[in-house]
Amino acid sequence: MAVTNGARGPDGSVLDKDALKQKYREERDKRLRAEGLGQYVRAAGDFVEDPYTPVVAREPKRDHVTFTFIGGGFAGLVTGARLREAGIGGIRLIDKAGDFGGTWYWNRYPGAQCDTASLVYMPLLEETGHMPTEKYAHAPEILEHCQRIGKQFDLYEDALFHTQVTGLDWAEDRDCWVVRTDRGDEFTSQFIGMGTGPLHVAKLPGIPGIDEFRGHSFHTSRWDYDYTGGAPEGAPMAHLADKRVAIIGTGATAIQCVPHLARDAGELLVFQRTPSSVDVRDNAPTDPEWFASIATPGWQKHWLENFTANTMGVTGARHEEDLVADGWTDIAGRVKAKVLERVEATGEFDMDMVGDAFEDADFEKMEEIRARIDEVIEDPETADGLKAWYRQLCKRPCFHDEYLPAFNRANVHLVHTDGQGVERITERGVVALGEEYEVDGIIYATGFEVGSSYTDRAGYDVVGRGGLRLSDYWADGMRTMHGVHVHGFPNAFLVQLTQGSNHIANVPHNLTESGTTIAAIVLHALAEGHRTVEVTEQAEEAWLQLLLSGAEEGEDGAPRRPSRVLGSPDCTPGYYNNEGQPPARHQRYNFLGHPEGPLGFFHYIEQWRDSGDFEGLAFD
Ligand code: NDP
């Protein structure tokens, strides 16, 4: 029986949910664009040059290695580390960047910081002995941690940087992969791993005039400190003092760099299409004494499990003790509290009740976030413009304590385009709502390509047994076992988020688990003298059916994400819901996760791995 006991605003008044729903719908409709993902273009040329590390000439590789991993971010680093721990040699990591770090290599914009607590976000803290200096570490510390992992586990030894894989072909006669790159490499590898990340291809709005701009422009993932002055560590960007700068986009990236631009630019224009929800950050330095008291053997696993459990408000798995206690666990905690309240009141429980509780908790949270804007922002029109009218998980939730106050500065102007966005770029500046704004520099905080096919984003196709292309195999949707193994692609492993735990609040946790699992499989294969390992067709199909058993069917017939909000067509458009358009064929199974949620998956995979049976895999 569904029971609704209402949602209350921060002042205790009962919220008019129908009016709010109507407002959310109107705001969404304003933003829906028939062209969906087609409104963007892939950044190219100067926009994607590496501004941080010079490219060094080297001889092409023509050798054989045991394990090649494509991607030098967290996925590659944790897998490489686990392989090394297992005593496996001949590991080669490849990355298009000039060093390890993945997203933290590229995103050096001022203020870049992790949004999930460092103690659970930064992998292998226990193994490396590193104490994060803040509850939410800043980017330079995370990049340094990536380098620390690389050094400690000897992953630099054979790494290939500034190298893009162009081909991966299974050599049937030799039971190994042939790896080709844009640096002329052509070598063989018994195993391959792929962890290229979901957000690594920078995109720009597909609007006219970007190339005509006479000033300077760049994407946030290639921050041009030569132009701005300053440094990722936060030194003032002195070159901007006499400049009028535009930033386009107000997603998670802009939220973090706007306060720095506001501080340093002569004038800052923030072009907003849709406001982000910006909740309290509450960052703090780590107390070394406290850290020493919690850092007992096994501490990070304990924290990871606790965080995962506490971000699963609706399943009942929530732990009483909330170690991380942040915005992510708060969302889930509110839902759980409301469900319990209703169960106590009615003595009953059903899934509609969970949906209602989730909705009420969400309305309350978003009202608090909107009320905070009124408290902080002095100008009422600016305050109104900054308010987000959608459910919190419709877009990436943001957390920051300096973003909103930046708009009280006299040199900062919000250009609220009310869902229209920037229309064109001219030689002199930016056009929005028919008005041209002359600026010296334009910073595109317009995000990354999501929703294109895996192989398209990776920049290469994977050709498995019998010439089978991964792009063809997945044309009707991604198929894997555990999000890691694909039938027809022996000795190949994916390290990514979906079809396993799908734990979006803490992506590295997914990656570390996969890395540990892969190392166990490879060690087993090598120890037993097997040349190949491959998931069986039946096991892959059974896994897909298991994932589908936990997913609701959306109106378009494709499975919906389990939370009912993430990816919902009712949401304001964004990359979470394919810009409000029905999923393409190849996207249908992208967001499936284990029916028992992330914690259920993590418990399952640990047992699967530790049993040593590796059920579903065929070793030969
Ligand atoms: P997003 O895709 O989240 O944001 C892009 C922004 O550009 C949106 O505000 C979008 O508006 C806006 N935009 C697009 N086209 C136009 C236009 N024509 N005119 C005006 N505005 C436009 O990219 P981000 O780089 O901010 O974030 C990407 C992801 O990276 C995050 O969602 C998060 O997962 C991750 N991230 C994580 C961080 C962390 O953990 N610390 C920090 C930063 C990013 P609209 O909303 O209307 O589409």
Boltz pocket constraint, residues with backbone or C-beta under 6 A from the ligand:
constraints:
  - pocket:
      binder: B
      contacts: [[A, 31], [A, 112], [A, 113], [A, 114], [A, 115], [A, 116], [A, 199], [A, 205], [A, 207], [A, 248], [A, 249], [A, 250], [A, 251], [A, 252], [A, 253], [A, 254], [A, 256], [A, 271], [A, 272], [A, 273], [A, 274], [A, 275], [A, 396], [A, 420], [A, 421], [A, 422], [A, 423], [A, 445], [A, 446], [A, 447], [A, 448], [A, 573], [A, 574], [A, 575]]
      max_distance: 6.0
